[in-house]
Amino acid sequence: MTRQDVPQGSTRSPLWFDPAHQADILAALDSHLAAGVPERGPFSPRPERVRELAELATASALPARAALLRWGALPASVRSHLLTTWYGTAARRSSAA
């Protein structure tokens, strides 16, 4: 399994063990697949890689690993949207500090 090293206190990383994040990632990938995986864009994985990661995630017995695999199958724009939904924007966080 790939591990993501996150600096202490980082607020812009998915919590792989958080069931809410896992559900959001699953829903985002399901929506992405239902819309039809487009040809590879500059910030998205190849269509065959998206399908491969989705299959591996479905077969995984570990929810956190499945979430990580699904995350890797999502285009950067979808991942960014999820991060913003969970944590807000960097500008909003810095102004609140």
N, C-alpha and C positions, 0 to 999 in steps of 0.2 A: 504494500500500500504506500502511496506517496504521502509524505508528511509535509505539511505547510508550516514553516517556522514563522511564528507571528511574534513581533516584539511585545513585551509586557505592556498591557494597557491599550493595545491596538483596538480601535472600535470599527474597523472596516474589513473585518474578516468574518465569514460565515461561522456560526457555531455549529459544527458538524453534528454534535450530540444533542442539539436542541430540536425536539420534535416539530416545533413550529417552523423552523428554518427548513427542515427536511421536507415538510409538507409543501412549503412554498416552492422549493426547488423542484419537487416532483410535479407540481401543478404547472410550473413554468416550462418544464421539459415536455410534458404532455401537450400543452398548448402549441409549443414549437413544432412538435412532431405532427400534430393534427393539422397545422397550417401547411404542412409539406415542407420538408427540409430543402431550402434553396441551395443553389450551387454555392461553392465556397466563396465567401467574401473576405475582405482583408482582415477582419477581426472575428472570424468564426471558423470552426473546424470543418474539415471536409465532410460531406454528407455521409459517406460510408463510416467515418469515424464517429459521427453523431449516433448513428444506428448501433455501432459496435458498443459504445459506451452505455447507451440505453439498455442494451441486452445484458451487459455485464452488471449493471446496476440492478436490473430486475432479478438476476440470478443470485445476487449477493445476499448473504444471511446477516450482514452487519449494516444496520441502518446508516451509520455515519459514513461508512465506505460507499454505500449506494448513493448517498447525497453528494459525496465528493466526485464520484464518477459522473453523476448527472450534471453537476456544476461544470465539469470539463466539457460536456457536450453542448452547453449553452453558448450562444454568441455573446460577445463582450457587452453589447447593448442591453441584453436581458440581464446579465450578471450585474451590470451597473444599476439597472432599475431596481433589482432586488436589494442591493446594498443601500441604495438611497431610501427605499421603503423601510428597511430595518433600522438604519442609523441616521437618516437625514443627509444633508449635504455638508461638505467640509465647511463652507461659509456659514451655514446655520449653526454648526457646532462651535466654531470659533467666536461667533458673535455672542453666543450664550455663555461663554466662559468668562 
